[in-house]
Amino acid sequence: ALLSFGPAKVARRECASVEMNLSERGDLAEAAANLFGYLRTLDKRNADAIAVMPIPEDGLGEAINDRLRRAAVGR
């Protein structure tokens, strides 16, 4: 699965069977609001792995990246 961020389009077929965009506008507040729900949705779809596009490390992006790193531990 691919958890994307921002307006960039990805050739989904080449990298993931499912794509969810945290914020097509690149809005960190919107991305933060969508993060937990999207992770739960992808987990329910039994994704073998979730790739995440880069998210800026400033402001809310720092918290989003921290949560993603924590989710990756132990997988």
CORJO-V213214 format. One record per residue. RES is the residue in one letter. PSI is psi in degrees with one decimal (none if undefined). Layout:
res,psi
RES,PSI
RES,PSI
This chain:
res,psi
A,155.6
L,126.2
L,102.8
S,169.6
F,129.0
G,179.1
P,-11.2
A,132.2
K,138.8
V,141.0
A,88.1
R,-39.8
R,-30.9
E,-23.6
C,-22.8
A,150.0
S,-20.5
V,135.8
E,135.1
M,131.8
N,119.1
L,-36.9
S,109.4
E,-24.7
R,-7.2
G,27.3
D,116.2
L,-33.6
A,-42.7
E,-41.8
A,-43.5
A,-40.1
A,-31.0
N,-17.7
L,-57.1
F,-42.9
G,-41.7
Y,-40.6
L,-41.4
R,-43.0
T,-46.6
L,-34.9
D,-40.8
K,-26.3
R,3.9
N,43.3
A,133.5
D,-36.0
A,156.4
I,116.4
A,143.5
V,128.3
M,154.9
P,139.0
I,132.2
P,143.9
E,20.4
D,153.8
G,-133.2
L,-23.3
G,-33.9
E,-43.2
A,-40.3
I,-47.8
N,-36.6
D,-44.9
R,-40.2
L,-39.7
R,-40.9
R,-37.4
A,-28.3
A,-20.8
V,132.5
G,4.4
R,none
